[in-house]
Every structure is written in C-alpha cells, then in structure tokens.
Amino acid sequence: MSRPQTRYDGQIAVVTGAGSGIGNQLARDLVERGAQVVGVDVRTGPLSGAAGITAIHCDLADVGSYERVLAGIEAEHGRVDLLANVAGVDEPVSAIDVELAFYRKIVEVNFFAAVAGTICVLPGMARRGFGSVLNCSSDSVRSPIAHESAYVASKGALSAFTESVALEVRPSGVHVHILYPGFVETPLAIRSLERGMKRPPKAVRRTTAQVSAAALDGIGGRAIEINAARAAAMTPLLRILAPPMYRRVMAGRSMPM
C-alpha cells in the first residue's frame, strides 16, 4: 500500500533555483500539493505563466538582495511556512592555478545565500512554532572528485550548518532538513557531463520528480537528512572498508580540466 503524499495546503512556500532542475520541479509539485509558491531565480522566464507560482528575479550572489526578497515576502504574506534553498552554481577549478575570488563566488551562492535565507525565516517560524527549511546539498560531499574543490567545500559547509541548526530549532517545532538528491541530470549536471565527468552508476541516479517526491514527503519528519538515492549514502562505507577500491572509483570519476 503506497504512502499518502504529504500535503502543503495553504502554506506559503519559497523555492530558490525555481527556474530549472530540481527547484523547478519542487515549485510545481508544491503547487500540486496545495501550497502558494514564490519561485526565486536569476532566470524567471521558465516560470512565466506557471499556475500558482509567483516569480521573483534575484541573483543569489547578491545575498543582501535575497534577504530583501524574503523580507518582502514575509511582509506581504505575513509568514513563510517553507523555504527551499535549491539554487546552486558549479564550475571546475584547479587548486594549483586559481584565485581566492573564484571560491568566494561559489561559496556566496551555494553556502552564504542559503545561510542568509535560513536565518531570515527562522525567527518567524520559531515564534509561530511551525515551519520548515530545506537546504539542498550534494552527495559529492561524501565522495569528492578532482577539480570540484570549490563546489564540494560549499556544499559540505551547508550540510554541517544545516544539521547543527536542525538540532537547535527542533524543540521549537521547526524542521530543518538537508537534501542529498543523488545524481540528477539538471542543467548543472549536464554541463559537468559535457566537460568530461563520467556518469555515476544507475543506483545513484534520480529524476527531478523522484527527488522532489522524496523531499516533499520527508519534510516535517524526524530525519534531518533526506536521501533521494540511498545508495549514494553508502559511499563512505566503501572508503572505510575498501580504501584501494574507493580510490580507484573516485579517480575514474574525476573530471578532466
């Protein structure tokens, strides 16, 4: 017997990265589950005409702009019930020849924007004793490959931040989750494949629909981690139990520059 879908009737939901990929699927599925959705993205064209979604243009590299967007949404609607920080950027880099500014750009979007969003909405959620935050990490933090140091560092920091905050706010009735989506052929992932990254095993591949369903059915549950591809969560065991095999696998997956 299938488990009934979690409903979000009447909730005010904000989704970043809503113009494409996981964020777009999540925004549309939230509408189907009864939420009133605000989609935030630097590209709002794909959201034009989407029923139930209000599109707001925002470049998350400008964290102050994102904070103002969230403050405006709370002022208009009186609350934010669900914030999903999904937006992310990635670009391969050689740590041998890189300037610090490159890392700052990646970390600003992938980490600080999500942190800023989280701490913007938490006070209101804590006062009401209700609300959820979903921060999207990456399974690559469990198995980093070469030339992805900026991306995995930003996502690893987001995972640690989210877990710590989740434990802090749980007694107030607020749920904070970290999403590990597996490998999804989003525009970001497709660019990595085009640059030469090897496609991961089928066991860790997921569609945007599968990831969205896992996220929306996991929000509000006891688990802090939401793993869309459970097999990907087992990678650290391979590192511990069979280090030579782990190194061979990771070397074979590394992205050429």
KAZIWO-V703432 format. One line per field, one symbol per residue. ss: DSSP state (@ for helix, = for strand, . for the rest). psi: psi as a letter, one per 30 degrees, with the letter a starting at -180 (. if undefined). A space follows every 10 residues. Layout:
BEGIN
ss: ???
psi: ???
END
This chain:
BEGIN
ss: .......... .=====.... @@@@@@@@@@ @@...===== =...@@@... ..=====... ..@@@@@@@@ @@@@@@@... .====..... .........@ @@@@@@@@@@ @@@@@@@@@@ @@@@@@@@.. ======..@@ @.......@@ @@@@@@@@@@ @@@@@@@@@@ @@.======= ..=...@@@@ @@@@...... .@@@=..@@@ @@@@@@@@.. ....===..@ @@@@@@@@@@ @.@@@@@@@@ @@@....
psi: kkkkkklhkf kjkkklgffl beeeeeeeee efggljkjkk lfjfeffkfj kfkkkkkkjf fieeeeeeee eeeeeefflj ekkjjfkllk kkkkfeille eeeeeeeeef deeeeeeefe feeeeeefgk lkkjkjbkff ffiklkggee eeeeeeeeee eeeeeeeefe ffgkkklkkj fajkileeee eeeffgkkkl lefgklleee eeeeefffkf lfkekjjfjf efffefeeee fieeeeeeee effkkl.
END
